[in-house]
Amino acid sequence: MFNYLGGACADLLLTLISILILKIYFETFFEQNKRGIIGGIFWIFYFMWQFILGRTNVLPAYINVMINVFLVSMLCINTYEGGILQKIVFSVLINTIWMLAEFLVGYMFVLCGIHYMVPQFWGSLFSKLFTLFMIICLKKFFRNENVKNLSNKYNITLLLIPVGSMFVVYNTFMLSVDINKKVHIKESLTSLIIILLINIVIFKLYLVMSKEKELE
């Protein structure tokens, strides 16, 4: 009984951190719209999904990622102002950064001789806190910036980077962990950090391109 309640409280904490991450992130780049009811419904859906995901994880990883991207995109589309493709790009970006943070923590566990699936709560907590830290840093950097929507062509082009990053990093992580040699894990960890930095640079690139559009 107490173990169940403790697990439920732990999952509730992780879910609330997830909500906080998205709220800070989206409010950095978008203004909230007036469709409060629809947006509120998607916040509830996302809350339930995150809580269920913490309690039971029976679906394949790529299915979880697809559902998460869909829910976050719909949440952003129905809660904030801006172009639909722009909001999809930023939704995929936060999911990519979040996923990279999870793999980064997983690498750290593996390098310490711990299987990445064993400390599930601590792994999820550390990855969320690291993601929250990065989002707060982004908020400080972009708080006075006005990010305009780009054309569909540029949005689709930028969208390919985080999508490709998730695919590459997932396969690299699984291969390096299966081989289980520290030299390969360290090299894969270095590659992950580089890909993470590339995805963070996209925010700056989007800002520069939106300023050029505004000048035009």
N, C-alpha and C positions, 0 to 999 in steps of 0.2 A: 504493500500500500504506500509506504513512505518513499520507496524507490520510484514508484509510478508518479507520485506527486512531485518528487524532486526532478525527475526527467521532464515532466510537463512544464514545470517552472523554468527549467533550463532552456527548453525549446521556445517557451514564450519570450524569454530574454533575447534569444537569437533572432526571433521574428521581429521583435520591437527594434532591434539594432538594424535589421534589414529595412524596415519602414523608414527609420531615421536616415539611413544612407540615401535612399531614393528621394526623400523629401528635400534634403539639403542639396542633393545633386541637381534635381530638376528645377528647383527654385533659383539655382545659380544661373541657369541659362534661359528659363522661360518664365512668363507671367501666368498666374493662375487665371483660368477662364471662369465664366459664370455658370457653367453646367455642373453645379455642385453635386446634384443627385447622382448623375451617371458616373462622375469621377469617384464619388464616395463608394459606389457599388464595386468599382474595379479595385479600389483600395481594400475593400473587404475581401474580394476574391483573392487578391495577392496575399493578404494576411493569412487567409485560410490555407492557401497553397504552401506558403513558407512553413506554417505550423505543421501541416500534414507531412511535408517533406522531411521535417525534423523528426517526426514520430516514426515514419516508415519510409523506406527508400527501396522500392521494389522495381522501379522502372529503370531502363538503361540510362546511362549518363547523358547521351545525346538527346533522348526524349525529354529529360528534365530540363536541359538547356533550352530546347525549342519551346517548351511550355512557359518557361520563365521569360524568355525573350518576347513571346506573344503577350503575356500578361503585362509585362512592363511597358511594352509598346502601346497596348490598348489603354493602360492607365495614363500614360503620358498624353496620348492623343485626346482622351476625353477629360483631362484635367487641366491642361495647359494650352496657351495660345501658341500659334506657329504653324508652319507647313507640316503636312503629314510625313513626308519623306525625311525632313529635318529631324522630327521627333523620333522616327524609327532609327535614324543614324545614331542619335544620342542614346537611345535605349539599348541598341546593340553594343555601343561603346561601353556603357556602364556594366553590362553583362560580361563583356570581354575582360575588362579590368578586374572585375570581381572574380572571374574564373582564373585569371592569371595569378591573382593573390592567393587563391586556394591551392593552386599548383606550387606556388612559391613556398607556402607553408608545408605542403606535402614533401617537397624536396628537403626542407630543413629537418623534418621528422626522419626521412630516409637516411640522411647523412648522419643523424644521431643514432642510427641503428634501430629505429622504431618503424614498424609497418605503417604506411600512411593511412590505412583504414581503421587502425586500432583506436587512436585518441580522437574519435569522431567529434565529440563536443568541443574539445580544446582546439582541434584543427579548424572547425567552423568558426569558433569564437575569434581566434587569432586572425584568420583570413578576413572576417568582417571588420574587426578593429583596424586592420591594416588598410582595408578599402575605405573605411570611414576617415582615417587619417589622410589618405590621398585626396578624397573628396573635399575635405576641409581646406587642404592646401590649394586645390583648384578654385574653391570659392573665394579665397583671399586673392588669388591671381586675377579672376574674372569678375570680381564683384562690381567694378565700375565700367564694364564693357557691355556694349550693345551688340549681341550676336544676331545678325540678319540671316534670313533663310536664303540658301543658295538655289541655283537651278537644279532640276531633277538630274541632269547629267553629272554635275559635280557631287550631288548627294549619293548617287548610286556608285560613283567611282570611290568616294571615301568609305562607303559602306563595305566595299570588298576587303578593305584592310583589316577591320576587326573580325569579320567573318572568317577570313583566311587565317588570322592569328589563332582563333579558337581551334580550328582544325589542326593546324601545324603543332601547336603546343600540346594538345591532348595526345596526339599520336607520339610525339617526342617523349612526353612524360611516361606513357605506358611502355614504350620500348626501352627507355633507360632504366626504369624500375624493374622490368623483366630481366634485363641483363644483369642488373644489381652489381655493377662495378662503380666504385666511387669516382673514378676518373671520368666515366661517361655521364654520371649524375651531375658532377660539377660542370662539365661542358654544357649539358642540357640546361642547368640552372643559369649559366651565363647567357645562353640563347634566350631563355625566358625573360630575363631582366632586360635584354636588348629589345625584345618584342614588346614588353610592357612600356618601355620608354617611347617606342615608335607610336604606340596607341595613345599615349599621353600627348605626344607632339601633335596629334590630329586636332586637338582642341585649339592649339595655337594656329595651326594651318587653317582651320575653319574660321577663326577670328580674322586672320589676315585676308582671306578670300572674301569674307562678308564685308570688310571695310572697303575693299576694292570695288565690290558691287555697289556699295553705298555711294562711293565717289563717282561711279559711272552714272 
